[in-house]
């Protein structure tokens, strides 16, 4: 499947209604992941998680996180999001 253009990625993520999974690493432990709501604006994720939550604290401490956006597959169609 061909890669999506930056514009196609922006359009796909901005349409809303998609589930995001936010994952952060923890010192001396495995990563922890949680589903959450997000907005995609100006090429950036706006994540809705409290700053005093485990995820919020870890992102503030390390400046890193992984976001995975879940796209449903519908009969006869496929959605793939990939760009560099």
N, CA, C and O atoms as a Maestro MAE file, in Angstrom:
{
 s_m_m2io_version
 :::
 2.0.0
}

f_m_ct {
 s_m_title
 :::
 protein
 m_atom[336] {
  # First column is atom index #
  i_m_mmod_type
  r_m_x_coord
  r_m_y_coord
  r_m_z_coord
  i_m_residue_number
  s_m_chain_name
  s_m_pdb_residue_name
  s_m_pdb_atom_name
  i_m_atomic_number
  :::
  1 25 0.849 -1.183 0.000 1 A "UNK " " N  " 7
  2 3 0.000 0.000 0.000 1 A "UNK " " CA " 6
  3 2 0.889 1.238 0.000 1 A "UNK " " C  " 6
  4 15 1.845 1.295 0.773 1 A "UNK " " O  " 8
  5 25 0.602 2.242 -0.850 2 A "UNK " " N  " 7
  6 3 1.429 3.441 -0.913 2 A "UNK " " CA " 6
  7 2 1.323 4.260 0.367 2 A "UNK " " C  " 6
  8 15 0.308 4.237 1.063 2 A "UNK " " O  " 8
  9 25 2.387 4.974 0.652 3 A "UNK " " N  " 7
  10 3 2.376 5.853 1.825 3 A "UNK " " CA " 6
  11 2 1.430 7.026 1.603 3 A "UNK " " C  " 6
  12 15 1.216 7.474 0.476 3 A "UNK " " O  " 8
  13 25 0.872 7.508 2.708 4 A "UNK " " N  " 7
  14 3 0.010 8.683 2.637 4 A "UNK " " CA " 6
  15 2 0.882 9.931 2.610 4 A "UNK " " C  " 6
  16 15 1.954 9.961 3.214 4 A "UNK " " O  " 8
  17 25 0.422 10.947 1.915 5 A "UNK " " N  " 7
  18 3 1.126 12.229 1.915 5 A "UNK " " CA " 6
  19 2 0.886 12.919 3.257 5 A "UNK " " C  " 6
  20 15 -0.014 12.537 4.004 5 A "UNK " " O  " 8
  21 25 1.672 13.909 3.551 6 A "UNK " " N  " 7
  22 3 1.507 14.676 4.789 6 A "UNK " " CA " 6
  23 2 0.091 15.260 4.862 6 A "UNK " " C  " 6
  24 15 -0.525 15.276 5.928 6 A "UNK " " O  " 8
  25 25 -0.414 15.736 3.730 7 A "UNK " " N  " 7
  26 3 -1.761 16.313 3.691 7 A "UNK " " CA " 6
  27 2 -2.819 15.247 3.986 7 A "UNK " " C  " 6
  28 15 -3.787 15.514 4.697 7 A "UNK " " O  " 8
  29 25 -2.636 14.046 3.442 8 A "UNK " " N  " 7
  30 3 -3.585 12.954 3.706 8 A "UNK " " CA " 6
  31 2 -3.557 12.533 5.170 8 A "UNK " " C  " 6
  32 15 -4.598 12.232 5.755 8 A "UNK " " O  " 8
  33 25 -2.361 12.513 5.762 9 A "UNK " " N  " 7
  34 3 -2.248 12.186 7.188 9 A "UNK " " CA " 6
  35 2 -2.968 13.238 8.016 9 A "UNK " " C  " 6
  36 15 -3.736 12.905 8.918 9 A "UNK " " O  " 8
  37 25 -2.720 14.515 7.710 10 A "UNK " " N  " 7
  38 3 -3.387 15.596 8.434 10 A "UNK " " CA " 6
  39 2 -4.903 15.472 8.337 10 A "UNK " " C  " 6
  40 15 -5.607 15.603 9.339 10 A "UNK " " O  " 8
  41 25 -5.395 15.223 7.149 11 A "UNK " " N  " 7
  42 3 -6.843 15.086 6.942 11 A "UNK " " CA " 6
  43 2 -7.389 13.881 7.719 11 A "UNK " " C  " 6
  44 15 -8.440 13.971 8.353 11 A "UNK " " O  " 8
  45 25 -6.676 12.766 7.667 12 A "UNK " " N  " 7
  46 3 -7.117 11.540 8.345 12 A "UNK " " CA " 6
  47 2 -7.184 11.738 9.859 12 A "UNK " " C  " 6
  48 15 -8.182 11.384 10.487 12 A "UNK " " O  " 8
  49 25 -6.131 12.299 10.444 13 A "UNK " " N  " 7
  50 3 -6.089 12.468 11.892 13 A "UNK " " CA " 6
  51 2 -7.025 13.569 12.378 13 A "UNK " " C  " 6
  52 15 -7.544 13.489 13.492 13 A "UNK " " O  " 8
  53 25 -7.248 14.587 11.566 14 A "UNK " " N  " 7
  54 3 -8.100 15.707 11.966 14 A "UNK " " CA " 6
  55 2 -9.582 15.388 11.889 14 A "UNK " " C  " 6
  56 15 -10.394 16.119 12.456 14 A "UNK " " O  " 8
  57 25 -9.956 14.319 11.205 15 A "UNK " " N  " 7
  58 3 -11.393 14.035 11.033 15 A "UNK " " CA " 6
  59 2 -12.070 13.636 12.339 15 A "UNK " " C  " 6
  60 15 -13.293 13.717 12.451 15 A "UNK " " O  " 8
  61 25 -11.293 13.207 13.320 16 A "UNK " " N  " 7
  62 3 -11.850 12.876 14.629 16 A "UNK " " CA " 6
  63 2 -12.493 11.505 14.655 16 A "UNK " " C  " 6
  64 15 -12.594 10.823 13.635 16 A "UNK " " O  " 8
  65 25 -12.923 11.118 15.841 17 A "UNK " " N  " 7
  66 3 -13.598 9.841 16.009 17 A "UNK " " CA " 6
  67 2 -12.673 8.646 16.064 17 A "UNK " " C  " 6
  68 15 -13.143 7.510 16.115 17 A "UNK " " O  " 8
  69 25 -11.359 8.871 16.054 18 A "UNK " " N  " 7
  70 3 -10.397 7.782 16.126 18 A "UNK " " CA " 6
  71 2 -9.881 7.646 17.553 18 A "UNK " " C  " 6
  72 15 -9.803 8.631 18.287 18 A "UNK " " O  " 8
  73 25 -9.534 6.439 17.939 19 A "UNK " " N  " 7
  74 3 -9.011 6.188 19.277 19 A "UNK " " CA " 6
  75 2 -7.500 6.275 19.247 19 A "UNK " " C  " 6
  76 15 -6.860 5.742 18.341 19 A "UNK " " O  " 8
  77 25 -6.930 6.943 20.230 20 A "UNK " " N  " 7
  78 3 -5.478 7.010 20.366 20 A "UNK " " CA " 6
  79 2 -5.066 6.228 21.608 20 A "UNK " " C  " 6
  80 15 -5.790 6.195 22.603 20 A "UNK " " O  " 8
  81 25 -3.907 5.606 21.539 21 A "UNK " " N  " 7
  82 3 -3.322 4.920 22.685 21 A "UNK " " CA " 6
  83 2 -2.038 5.663 23.020 21 A "UNK " " C  " 6
  84 15 -1.140 5.770 22.185 21 A "UNK " " O  " 8
  85 25 -1.953 6.173 24.238 22 A "UNK " " N  " 7
  86 3 -0.773 6.884 24.709 22 A "UNK " " CA " 6
  87 2 0.046 5.936 25.569 22 A "UNK " " C  " 6
  88 15 -0.464 5.355 26.527 22 A "UNK " " O  " 8
  89 25 1.321 5.782 25.221 23 A "UNK " " N  " 7
  90 3 2.220 4.904 25.972 23 A "UNK " " CA " 6
  91 2 3.422 5.694 26.452 23 A "UNK " " C  " 6
  92 15 3.988 6.501 25.716 23 A "UNK " " O  " 8
  93 25 3.805 5.448 27.704 24 A "UNK " " N  " 7
  94 3 5.010 6.063 28.265 24 A "UNK " " CA " 6
  95 2 5.833 4.979 28.948 24 A "UNK " " C  " 6
  96 15 5.296 3.994 29.455 24 A "UNK " " O  " 8
  97 25 7.136 5.179 28.950 25 A "UNK " " N  " 7
  98 3 8.025 4.265 29.648 25 A "UNK " " CA " 6
  99 2 8.103 4.624 31.120 25 A "UNK " " C  " 6
  100 15 7.881 5.771 31.509 25 A "UNK " " O  " 8
  101 25 8.421 3.623 31.936 26 A "UNK " " N  " 7
  102 3 8.606 3.861 33.366 26 A "UNK " " CA " 6
  103 2 9.973 3.329 33.768 26 A "UNK " " C  " 6
  104 15 10.388 2.270 33.297 26 A "UNK " " O  " 8
  105 25 10.676 4.048 34.631 27 A "UNK " " N  " 7
  106 3 11.981 3.572 35.058 27 A "UNK " " CA " 6
  107 2 11.878 2.205 35.736 27 A "UNK " " C  " 6
  108 15 11.064 2.012 36.640 27 A "UNK " " O  " 8
  109 25 12.690 1.280 35.302 28 A "UNK " " N  " 7
  110 3 12.789 -0.061 35.893 28 A "UNK " " CA " 6
  111 2 11.506 -0.868 35.802 28 A "UNK " " C  " 6
  112 15 11.340 -1.854 36.520 28 A "UNK " " O  " 8
  113 25 10.602 -0.463 34.931 29 A "UNK " " N  " 7
  114 3 9.347 -1.179 34.713 29 A "UNK " " CA " 6
  115 2 9.034 -1.131 33.230 29 A "UNK " " C  " 6
  116 15 9.670 -0.395 32.475 29 A "UNK " " O  " 8
  117 25 8.067 -1.906 32.823 30 A "UNK " " N  " 7
  118 3 7.636 -1.864 31.428 30 A "UNK " " CA " 6
  119 2 6.808 -0.624 31.141 30 A "UNK " " C  " 6
  120 15 6.433 0.106 32.058 30 A "UNK " " O  " 8
  121 25 6.525 -0.387 29.866 31 A "UNK " " N  " 7
  122 3 5.698 0.763 29.502 31 A "UNK " " CA " 6
  123 2 4.254 0.567 29.962 31 A "UNK " " C  " 6
  124 15 3.803 -0.553 30.199 31 A "UNK " " O  " 8
  125 25 3.560 1.665 30.077 32 A "UNK " " N  " 7
  126 3 2.143 1.633 30.420 32 A "UNK " " CA " 6
  127 2 1.399 2.406 29.332 32 A "UNK " " C  " 6
  128 15 1.859 3.451 28.872 32 A "UNK " " O  " 8
  129 25 0.240 1.875 28.929 33 A "UNK " " N  " 7
  130 3 -0.531 2.468 27.834 33 A "UNK " " CA " 6
  131 2 -1.971 2.689 28.277 33 A "UNK " " C  " 6
  132 15 -2.510 1.931 29.084 33 A "UNK " " O  " 8
  133 25 -2.583 3.735 27.738 34 A "UNK " " N  " 7
  134 3 -3.968 4.060 28.073 34 A "UNK " " CA " 6
  135 2 -4.652 4.648 26.838 34 A "UNK " " C  " 6
  136 15 -4.051 5.449 26.122 34 A "UNK " " O  " 8
  137 25 -5.905 4.258 26.584 35 A "UNK " " N  " 7
  138 3 -6.653 4.896 25.493 35 A "UNK " " CA " 6
  139 2 -7.074 6.302 25.923 35 A "UNK " " C  " 6
  140 15 -7.375 6.539 27.093 35 A "UNK " " O  " 8
  141 25 -7.092 7.215 24.980 36 A "UNK " " N  " 7
  142 3 -7.520 8.567 25.326 36 A "UNK " " CA " 6
  143 2 -8.007 9.328 24.114 36 A "UNK " " C  " 6
  144 15 -7.811 8.913 22.971 36 A "UNK " " O  " 8
  145 25 -8.642 10.447 24.386 37 A "UNK " " N  " 7
  146 3 -9.114 11.337 23.330 37 A "UNK " " CA " 6
  147 2 -7.968 12.244 22.913 37 A "UNK " " C  " 6
  148 15 -7.065 12.520 23.703 37 A "UNK " " O  " 8
  149 25 -8.006 12.702 21.677 38 A "UNK " " N  " 7
  150 3 -6.977 13.612 21.193 38 A "UNK " " CA " 6
  151 2 -7.571 14.545 20.148 38 A "UNK " " C  " 6
  152 15 -8.639 14.291 19.591 38 A "UNK " " O  " 8
  153 25 -6.858 15.614 19.903 39 A "UNK " " N  " 7
  154 3 -7.131 16.495 18.769 39 A "UNK " " CA " 6
  155 2 -5.859 16.550 17.944 39 A "UNK " " C  " 6
  156 15 -4.761 16.432 18.487 39 A "UNK " " O  " 8
  157 25 -5.996 16.727 16.645 40 A "UNK " " N  " 7
  158 3 -4.864 16.900 15.743 40 A "UNK " " CA " 6
  159 2 -4.991 18.280 15.149 40 A "UNK " " C  " 6
  160 15 -5.902 18.539 14.363 40 A "UNK " " O  " 8
  161 25 -4.086 19.173 15.514 41 A "UNK " " N  " 7
  162 3 -4.136 20.554 15.026 41 A "UNK " " CA " 6
  163 2 -2.740 21.011 14.631 41 A "UNK " " C  " 6
  164 15 -1.778 20.839 15.379 41 A "UNK " " O  " 8
  165 25 -2.650 21.586 13.462 42 A "UNK " " N  " 7
  166 3 -1.379 22.139 12.979 42 A "UNK " " CA " 6
  167 2 -0.243 21.124 13.042 42 A "UNK " " C  " 6
  168 15 0.889 21.470 13.382 42 A "UNK " " O  " 8
  169 25 -0.551 19.866 12.711 43 A "UNK " " N  " 7
  170 3 0.469 18.828 12.668 43 A "UNK " " CA " 6
  171 2 0.943 18.330 14.013 43 A "UNK " " C  " 6
  172 15 2.007 17.720 14.111 43 A "UNK " " O  " 8
  173 25 0.157 18.584 15.063 44 A "UNK " " N  " 7
  174 3 0.535 18.161 16.403 44 A "UNK " " CA " 6
  175 2 -0.636 17.491 17.111 44 A "UNK " " C  " 6
  176 15 -1.794 17.854 16.904 44 A "UNK " " O  " 8
  177 25 -0.313 16.504 17.952 45 A "UNK " " N  " 7
  178 3 -1.326 15.899 18.806 45 A "UNK " " CA " 6
  179 2 -1.549 16.790 20.011 45 A "UNK " " C  " 6
  180 15 -0.594 17.276 20.616 45 A "UNK " " O  " 8
  181 25 -2.800 17.004 20.360 46 A "UNK " " N  " 7
  182 3 -3.176 17.629 21.624 46 A "UNK " " CA " 6
  183 2 -3.818 16.508 22.422 46 A "UNK " " C  " 6
  184 15 -4.903 16.036 22.082 46 A "UNK " " O  " 8
  185 25 -3.141 16.082 23.490 47 A "UNK " " N  " 7
  186 3 -3.573 14.928 24.266 47 A "UNK " " CA " 6
  187 2 -4.340 15.363 25.506 47 A "UNK " " C  " 6
  188 15 -3.935 16.289 26.209 47 A "UNK " " O  " 8
  189 25 -5.447 14.687 25.762 48 A "UNK " " N  " 7
  190 3 -6.277 15.016 26.897 48 A "UNK " " CA " 6
  191 2 -5.975 14.062 28.050 48 A "UNK " " C  " 6
  192 15 -6.661 13.056 28.233 48 A "UNK " " O  " 8
  193 25 -4.946 14.389 28.820 49 A "UNK " " N  " 7
  194 3 -4.592 13.602 30.004 49 A "UNK " " CA " 6
  195 2 -4.162 14.578 31.090 49 A "UNK " " C  " 6
  196 15 -3.439 15.532 30.803 49 A "UNK " " O  " 8
  197 25 -4.589 14.362 32.328 50 A "UNK " " N  " 7
  198 3 -4.231 15.299 33.398 50 A "UNK " " CA " 6
  199 2 -2.714 15.354 33.621 50 A "UNK " " C  " 6
  200 15 -2.052 14.318 33.571 50 A "UNK " " O  " 8
  201 25 -2.160 16.535 33.865 51 A "UNK " " N  " 7
  202 3 -0.717 16.652 34.069 51 A "UNK " " CA " 6
  203 2 -0.223 15.904 35.304 51 A "UNK " " C  " 6
  204 15 0.960 15.574 35.393 51 A "UNK " " O  " 8
  205 25 -1.122 15.631 36.264 52 A "UNK " " N  " 7
  206 3 -0.701 14.907 37.473 52 A "UNK " " CA " 6
  207 2 -0.935 13.394 37.367 52 A "UNK " " C  " 6
  208 15 -0.725 12.663 38.334 52 A "UNK " " O  " 8
  209 25 -1.371 12.927 36.190 53 A "UNK " " N  " 7
  210 3 -1.536 11.489 35.972 53 A "UNK " " CA " 6
  211 2 -0.159 10.865 35.738 53 A "UNK " " C  " 6
  212 15 0.812 11.582 35.494 53 A "UNK " " O  " 8
  213 25 -0.070 9.548 35.809 54 A "UNK " " N  " 7
  214 3 1.186 8.851 35.530 54 A "UNK " " CA " 6
  215 2 1.729 9.247 34.159 54 A "UNK " " C  " 6
  216 15 2.916 9.535 34.009 54 A "UNK " " O  " 8
  217 25 0.842 9.256 33.161 55 A "UNK " " N  " 7
  218 3 1.266 9.605 31.798 55 A "UNK " " CA " 6
  219 2 1.743 11.059 31.731 55 A "UNK " " C  " 6
  220 15 2.783 11.356 31.144 55 A "UNK " " O  " 8
  221 25 0.974 11.948 32.334 56 A "UNK " " N  " 7
  222 3 1.339 13.364 32.326 56 A "UNK " " CA " 6
  223 2 2.676 13.616 32.996 56 A "UNK " " C  " 6
  224 15 3.504 14.365 32.478 56 A "UNK " " O  " 8
  225 25 2.887 12.995 34.141 57 A "UNK " " N  " 7
  226 3 4.150 13.167 34.867 57 A "UNK " " CA " 6
  227 2 5.330 12.631 34.068 57 A "UNK " " C  " 6
  228 15 6.376 13.275 33.986 57 A "UNK " " O  " 8
  229 25 5.158 11.436 33.474 58 A "UNK " " N  " 7
  230 3 6.255 10.839 32.709 58 A "UNK " " CA " 6
  231 2 6.581 11.678 31.468 58 A "UNK " " C  " 6
  232 15 7.753 11.838 31.125 58 A "UNK " " O  " 8
  233 25 5.562 12.212 30.794 59 A "UNK " " N  " 7
  234 3 5.827 13.048 29.621 59 A "UNK " " CA " 6
  235 2 6.553 14.329 30.018 59 A "UNK " " C  " 6
  236 15 7.445 14.787 29.304 59 A "UNK " " O  " 8
  237 25 6.170 14.910 31.163 60 A "UNK " " N  " 7
  238 3 6.850 16.115 31.631 60 A "UNK " " CA " 6
  239 2 8.293 15.804 32.014 60 A "UNK " " C  " 6
  240 15 9.197 16.592 31.739 60 A "UNK " " O  " 8
  241 25 8.505 14.658 32.646 61 A "UNK " " N  " 7
  242 3 9.839 14.277 33.113 61 A "UNK " " CA " 6
  243 2 10.779 13.957 31.964 61 A "UNK " " C  " 6
  244 15 11.922 14.414 31.950 61 A "UNK " " O  " 8
  245 25 10.299 13.163 30.984 62 A "UNK " " N  " 7
  246 3 11.176 12.674 29.921 62 A "UNK " " CA " 6
  247 2 11.034 13.429 28.606 62 A "UNK " " C  " 6
  248 15 11.953 13.430 27.787 62 A "UNK " " O  " 8
  249 25 9.890 14.070 28.401 63 A "UNK " " N  " 7
  250 3 9.630 14.731 27.132 63 A "UNK " " CA " 6
  251 2 9.324 13.756 26.005 63 A "UNK " " C  " 6
  252 15 9.375 14.125 24.832 63 A "UNK " " O  " 8
  253 25 8.998 12.487 26.363 64 A "UNK " " N  " 7
  254 3 8.750 11.466 25.344 64 A "UNK " " CA " 6
  255 2 7.467 10.701 25.620 64 A "UNK " " C  " 6
  256 15 7.030 10.559 26.762 64 A "UNK " " O  " 8
  257 25 6.884 10.217 24.542 65 A "UNK " " N  " 7
  258 3 5.709 9.344 24.611 65 A "UNK " " CA " 6
  259 2 5.519 8.738 23.228 65 A "UNK " " C  " 6
  260 15 6.085 9.210 22.242 65 A "UNK " " O  " 8
  261 25 4.717 7.691 23.173 66 A "UNK " " N  " 7
  262 3 4.339 7.092 21.909 66 A "UNK " " CA " 6
  263 2 2.831 7.183 21.776 66 A "UNK " " C  " 6
  264 15 2.103 6.858 22.714 66 A "UNK " " O  " 8
  265 25 2.359 7.620 20.625 67 A "UNK " " N  " 7
  266 3 0.925 7.703 20.355 67 A "UNK " " CA " 6
  267 2 0.624 6.808 19.165 67 A "UNK " " C  " 6
  268 15 1.236 6.932 18.104 67 A "UNK " " O  " 8
  269 25 -0.326 5.908 19.358 68 A "UNK " " N  " 7
  270 3 -0.789 5.035 18.289 68 A "UNK " " CA " 6
  271 2 -2.245 5.360 18.033 68 A "UNK " " C  " 6
  272 15 -3.056 5.365 18.960 68 A "UNK " " O  " 8
  273 25 -2.583 5.630 16.783 69 A "UNK " " N  " 7
  274 3 -3.965 5.933 16.430 69 A "UNK " " CA " 6
  275 2 -4.573 4.692 15.813 69 A "UNK " " C  " 6
  276 15 -4.038 4.126 14.859 69 A "UNK " " O  " 8
  277 25 -5.693 4.280 16.368 70 A "UNK " " N  " 7
  278 3 -6.380 3.072 15.935 70 A "UNK " " CA " 6
  279 2 -7.395 3.439 14.857 70 A "UNK " " C  " 6
  280 15 -8.300 4.239 15.089 70 A "UNK " " O  " 8
  281 25 -7.236 2.853 13.694 71 A "UNK " " N  " 7
  282 3 -8.188 3.038 12.601 71 A "UNK " " CA " 6
  283 2 -8.887 1.713 12.353 71 A "UNK " " C  " 6
  284 15 -8.228 0.690 12.169 71 A "UNK " " O  " 8
  285 25 -10.182 1.721 12.346 72 A "UNK " " N  " 7
  286 3 -10.957 0.503 12.100 72 A "UNK " " CA " 6
  287 2 -10.851 0.095 10.646 72 A "UNK " " C  " 6
  288 15 -10.748 0.941 9.758 72 A "UNK " " O  " 8
  289 25 -10.875 -1.185 10.412 73 A "UNK " " N  " 7
  290 3 -10.971 -1.710 9.049 73 A "UNK " " CA " 6
  291 2 -12.428 -2.008 8.764 73 A "UNK " " C  " 6
  292 15 -13.111 -2.668 9.546 73 A "UNK " " O  " 8
  293 25 -12.878 -1.520 7.656 74 A "UNK " " N  " 7
  294 3 -14.252 -1.764 7.247 74 A "UNK " " CA " 6
  295 2 -14.245 -2.729 6.071 74 A "UNK " " C  " 6
  296 15 -13.269 -2.802 5.324 74 A "UNK " " O  " 8
  297 25 -15.307 -3.447 5.914 75 A "UNK " " N  " 7
  298 3 -15.393 -4.426 4.825 75 A "UNK " " CA " 6
  299 2 -15.070 -3.765 3.492 75 A "UNK " " C  " 6
  300 15 -15.713 -2.793 3.095 75 A "UNK " " O  " 8
  301 25 -14.073 -4.301 2.813 76 A "UNK " " N  " 7
  302 3 -13.715 -3.791 1.493 76 A "UNK " " CA " 6
  303 2 -12.820 -2.586 1.500 76 A "UNK " " C  " 6
  304 15 -12.513 -2.054 0.433 76 A "UNK " " O  " 8
  305 25 -12.380 -2.123 2.668 77 A "UNK " " N  " 7
  306 3 -11.469 -0.978 2.681 77 A "UNK " " CA " 6
  307 2 -10.389 -1.167 3.729 77 A "UNK " " C  " 6
  308 15 -10.547 -1.931 4.681 77 A "UNK " " O  " 8
  309 25 -9.302 -0.465 3.535 78 A "UNK " " N  " 7
  310 3 -8.174 -0.519 4.442 78 A "UNK " " CA " 6
  311 2 -7.665 0.892 4.665 78 A "UNK " " C  " 6
  312 15 -7.645 1.709 3.744 78 A "UNK " " O  " 8
  313 25 -7.254 1.171 5.888 79 A "UNK " " N  " 7
  314 3 -6.683 2.483 6.187 79 A "UNK " " CA " 6
  315 2 -5.299 2.242 6.755 79 A "UNK " " C  " 6
  316 15 -5.141 1.496 7.722 79 A "UNK " " O  " 8
  317 25 -4.306 2.862 6.168 80 A "UNK " " N  " 7
  318 3 -2.937 2.756 6.670 80 A "UNK " " CA " 6
  319 2 -2.372 4.161 6.800 80 A "UNK " " C  " 6
  320 15 -2.429 4.946 5.853 80 A "UNK " " O  " 8
  321 25 -1.834 4.480 7.954 81 A "UNK " " N  " 7
  322 3 -1.227 5.782 8.182 81 A "UNK " " CA " 6
  323 2 0.254 5.568 8.400 81 A "UNK " " C  " 6
  324 15 0.664 4.912 9.357 81 A "UNK " " O  " 8
  325 25 1.058 6.127 7.504 82 A "UNK " " N  " 7
  326 3 2.498 5.988 7.624 82 A "UNK " " CA " 6
  327 2 3.161 7.121 6.862 82 A "UNK " " C  " 6
  328 15 2.892 7.319 5.677 82 A "UNK " " O  " 8
  329 25 4.022 7.864 7.536 83 A "UNK " " N  " 7
  330 3 4.798 8.883 6.854 83 A "UNK " " CA " 6
  331 2 6.053 9.156 7.672 83 A "UNK " " C  " 6
  332 15 6.138 8.805 8.849 83 A "UNK " " O  " 8
  333 25 6.994 9.770 7.041 84 A "UNK " " N  " 7
  334 3 8.239 10.148 7.733 84 A "UNK " " CA " 6
  335 2 8.472 11.624 7.602 84 A "UNK " " C  " 6
  336 15 9.465 12.140 8.114 84 A "UNK " " O  " 8
  :::
 }
 m_bond[335] {
  # First column is bond index #
  i_m_from
  i_m_to
  i_m_order
  :::
  1 1 2 1
  2 2 3 1
  3 3 4 2
  4 3 5 1
  5 5 6 1
  6 6 7 1
  7 7 8 2
  8 7 9 1
  9 9 10 1
  10 10 11 1
  11 11 12 2
  12 11 13 1
  13 13 14 1
  14 14 15 1
  15 15 16 2
  16 15 17 1
  17 17 18 1
  18 18 19 1
  19 19 20 2
  20 19 21 1
  21 21 22 1
  22 22 23 1
  23 23 24 2
  24 23 25 1
  25 25 26 1
  26 26 27 1
  27 27 28 2
  28 27 29 1
  29 29 30 1
  30 30 31 1
  31 31 32 2
  32 31 33 1
  33 33 34 1
  34 34 35 1
  35 35 36 2
  36 35 37 1
  37 37 38 1
  38 38 39 1
  39 39 40 2
  40 39 41 1
  41 41 42 1
  42 42 43 1
  43 43 44 2
  44 43 45 1
  45 45 46 1
  46 46 47 1
  47 47 48 2
  48 47 49 1
  49 49 50 1
  50 50 51 1
  51 51 52 2
  52 51 53 1
  53 53 54 1
  54 54 55 1
  55 55 56 2
  56 55 57 1
  57 57 58 1
  58 58 59 1
  59 59 60 2
  60 59 61 1
  61 61 62 1
  62 62 63 1
  63 63 64 2
  64 63 65 1
  65 65 66 1
  66 66 67 1
  67 67 68 2
  68 67 69 1
  69 69 70 1
  70 70 71 1
  71 71 72 2
  72 71 73 1
  73 73 74 1
  74 74 75 1
  75 75 76 2
  76 75 77 1
  77 77 78 1
  78 78 79 1
  79 79 80 2
  80 79 81 1
  81 81 82 1
  82 82 83 1
  83 83 84 2
  84 83 85 1
  85 85 86 1
  86 86 87 1
  87 87 88 2
  88 87 89 1
  89 89 90 1
  90 90 91 1
  91 91 92 2
  92 91 93 1
  93 93 94 1
  94 94 95 1
  95 95 96 2
  96 95 97 1
  97 97 98 1
  98 98 99 1
  99 99 100 2
  100 99 101 1
  101 101 102 1
  102 102 103 1
  103 103 104 2
  104 103 105 1
  105 105 106 1
  106 106 107 1
  107 107 108 2
  108 107 109 1
  109 109 110 1
  110 110 111 1
  111 111 112 2
  112 111 113 1
  113 113 114 1
  114 114 115 1
  115 115 116 2
  116 115 117 1
  117 117 118 1
  118 118 119 1
  119 119 120 2
  120 119 121 1
  121 121 122 1
  122 122 123 1
  123 123 124 2
  124 123 125 1
  125 125 126 1
  126 126 127 1
  127 127 128 2
  128 127 129 1
  129 129 130 1
  130 130 131 1
  131 131 132 2
  132 131 133 1
  133 133 134 1
  134 134 135 1
  135 135 136 2
  136 135 137 1
  137 137 138 1
  138 138 139 1
  139 139 140 2
  140 139 141 1
  141 141 142 1
  142 142 143 1
  143 143 144 2
  144 143 145 1
  145 145 146 1
  146 146 147 1
  147 147 148 2
  148 147 149 1
  149 149 150 1
  150 150 151 1
  151 151 152 2
  152 151 153 1
  153 153 154 1
  154 154 155 1
  155 155 156 2
  156 155 157 1
  157 157 158 1
  158 158 159 1
  159 159 160 2
  160 159 161 1
  161 161 162 1
  162 162 163 1
  163 163 164 2
  164 163 165 1
  165 165 166 1
  166 166 167 1
  167 167 168 2
  168 167 169 1
  169 169 170 1
  170 170 171 1
  171 171 172 2
  172 171 173 1
  173 173 174 1
  174 174 175 1
  175 175 176 2
  176 175 177 1
  177 177 178 1
  178 178 179 1
  179 179 180 2
  180 179 181 1
  181 181 182 1
  182 182 183 1
  183 183 184 2
  184 183 185 1
  185 185 186 1
  186 186 187 1
  187 187 188 2
  188 187 189 1
  189 189 190 1
  190 190 191 1
  191 191 192 2
  192 191 193 1
  193 193 194 1
  194 194 195 1
  195 195 196 2
  196 195 197 1
  197 197 198 1
  198 198 199 1
  199 199 200 2
  200 199 201 1
  201 201 202 1
  202 202 203 1
  203 203 204 2
  204 203 205 1
  205 205 206 1
  206 206 207 1
  207 207 208 2
  208 207 209 1
  209 209 210 1
  210 210 211 1
  211 211 212 2
  212 211 213 1
  213 213 214 1
  214 214 215 1
  215 215 216 2
  216 215 217 1
  217 217 218 1
  218 218 219 1
  219 219 220 2
  220 219 221 1
  221 221 222 1
  222 222 223 1
  223 223 224 2
  224 223 225 1
  225 225 226 1
  226 226 227 1
  227 227 228 2
  228 227 229 1
  229 229 230 1
  230 230 231 1
  231 231 232 2
  232 231 233 1
  233 233 234 1
  234 234 235 1
  235 235 236 2
  236 235 237 1
  237 237 238 1
  238 238 239 1
  239 239 240 2
  240 239 241 1
  241 241 242 1
  242 242 243 1
  243 243 244 2
  244 243 245 1
  245 245 246 1
  246 246 247 1
  247 247 248 2
  248 247 249 1
  249 249 250 1
  250 250 251 1
  251 251 252 2
  252 251 253 1
  253 253 254 1
  254 254 255 1
  255 255 256 2
  256 255 257 1
  257 257 258 1
  258 258 259 1
  259 259 260 2
  260 259 261 1
  261 261 262 1
  262 262 263 1
  263 263 264 2
  264 263 265 1
  265 265 266 1
  266 266 267 1
  267 267 268 2
  268 267 269 1
  269 269 270 1
  270 270 271 1
  271 271 272 2
  272 271 273 1
  273 273 274 1
  274 274 275 1
  275 275 276 2
  276 275 277 1
  277 277 278 1
  278 278 279 1
  279 279 280 2
  280 279 281 1
  281 281 282 1
  282 282 283 1
  283 283 284 2
  284 283 285 1
  285 285 286 1
  286 286 287 1
  287 287 288 2
  288 287 289 1
  289 289 290 1
  290 290 291 1
  291 291 292 2
  292 291 293 1
  293 293 294 1
  294 294 295 1
  295 295 296 2
  296 295 297 1
  297 297 298 1
  298 298 299 1
  299 299 300 2
  300 299 301 1
  301 301 302 1
  302 302 303 1
  303 303 304 2
  304 303 305 1
  305 305 306 1
  306 306 307 1
  307 307 308 2
  308 307 309 1
  309 309 310 1
  310 310 311 1
  311 311 312 2
  312 311 313 1
  313 313 314 1
  314 314 315 1
  315 315 316 2
  316 315 317 1
  317 317 318 1
  318 318 319 1
  319 319 320 2
  320 319 321 1
  321 321 322 1
  322 322 323 1
  323 323 324 2
  324 323 325 1
  325 325 326 1
  326 326 327 1
  327 327 328 2
  328 327 329 1
  329 329 330 1
  330 330 331 1
  331 331 332 2
  332 331 333 1
  333 333 334 1
  334 334 335 1
  335 335 336 2
  :::
 }
}
